[in-house]
């Protein structure tokens, strides 16, 4: 089963995203911050880091940089409501995907499915 580490500081958004991804078959470990994500990255194996960019303490960009040294093969997808941040992220992490808020859950599932080559036509988040 594909494992996703979800770092999102907004509790309702974190719950919403985790449920949508779990509903279509992904295993999701949701955390409230980059700082909370680090211990999981050190002891667990994940296929995808799905992280908000703007978070207190440790932002998603720094988290992705730390994650790259802990798990070099892990994929990264950023979610953000700030277009300028998304552009900067693309330059600093050229292989990462960026999904801009607001987005429909179907869009999130489609992007994650694309990363893993899953046919998502019949899936409904």
C-alpha positions in Angstrom: 0.0 0.0 0.0 1.3 3.5 -0.9 2.1 5.5 2.2 1.7 9.2 2.4 3.0 11.6 5.1 0.7 14.6 5.2 1.9 17.8 6.9 -0.8 20.4 7.1 -1.2 22.9 10.0 -4.9 23.5 9.4 -6.7 20.8 11.4 -9.9 20.7 9.3 -7.9 20.7 6.0 -5.6 18.0 7.3 -8.6 15.8 8.3 -10.4 16.5 5.0 -7.3 15.6 2.8 -6.4 12.5 4.9 -10.0 11.1 4.6 -10.1 11.7 0.9 -6.8 9.9 0.2 -7.7 7.0 2.6 -11.1 6.6 0.9 -9.3 5.7 -2.4 -6.9 3.4 -0.8 -3.8 5.3 0.4 -2.3 4.9 3.9 -2.0 8.4 5.3 -0.2 9.6 8.5 -1.4 13.2 9.1 0.7 15.6 11.2 0.2 19.2 12.2 3.7 20.6 11.3 7.0 20.0 9.7 8.5 19.5 13.2 5.9 16.7 13.9 6.8 15.1 10.6 10.5 14.7 11.1 10.4 11.9 13.7 8.1 9.9 11.4 10.5 10.4 8.5 13.3 9.2 10.7 11.7 5.9 11.7 9.1 5.1 8.9 9.2 4.7 5.2 6.9 6.8 3.0 6.3 7.0 -0.7 5.0 10.6 -0.7 5.5 13.7 1.4 2.4 15.8 0.9 3.0 19.1 2.6 1.6 22.6 3.0 4.3 25.1 2.2 3.3 27.8 4.7 3.4 26.4 8.3 4.7 27.7 11.6 7.9 26.4 13.0 9.2 24.6 9.9 7.7 25.4 6.5 7.1 22.8 3.9 10.1 23.7 1.8 12.5 23.2 4.7 10.7 19.9 5.6 11.1 18.7 2.0 14.8 19.5 2.1 15.2 17.6 5.4 13.1 14.7 4.0 15.3 14.5 0.9 18.3 13.7 3.0 16.4 11.2 5.1 14.5 9.5 2.3 16.1 10.5 -1.1 13.6 8.4 -3.2 10.5 9.8 -1.6 8.3 11.9 -3.9 7.1 15.4 -2.8 4.0 17.3 -3.5 3.4 20.8 -2.1 0.0 22.4 -1.5 -0.3 26.1 -1.1 -2.7 29.0 -1.3 0.1 31.4 -2.3 0.9 31.6 -6.0 4.3 33.4 -5.5 5.4 30.7 -3.0 4.4 28.0 -5.5 6.6 29.6 -8.2 9.6 29.8 -5.8 9.0 26.2 -4.7 9.1 25.0 -8.3 12.6 26.6 -8.7 14.0 25.1 -5.5 12.4 21.6 -5.9 12.2 21.0 -9.7 10.9 17.4 -9.4 8.2 18.3 -6.8 4.6 18.8 -7.8 2.7 21.9 -6.6 -1.1 22.0 -6.1 -2.5 25.4 -5.5 -5.4 26.0 -3.2 -8.3 26.0 -3.6 -8.5 22.7 -5.3 -11.1 20.0 -5.5 -10.4 16.7 -3.8 -10.7 15.0 -7.1 -7.8 17.1 -8.4 -5.7 16.0 -5.4 -6.4 12.3 -5.9 -5.7 12.6 -9.7 -2.3 14.2 -9.0 -1.4 11.6 -6.4 -2.6 8.8 -8.7 -0.5 10.2 -11.5 2.6 10.2 -9.3 2.1 6.4 -8.8 0.7 5.5 -12.2 -2.7 4.6 -10.8 -5.8 4.6 -13.1 -8.1 7.0 -11.2 -11.1 7.1 -13.7 -13.4 5.0 -11.5 -12.2 6.4 -8.2 -14.3 8.9 -6.3 -12.7 10.8 -3.3 
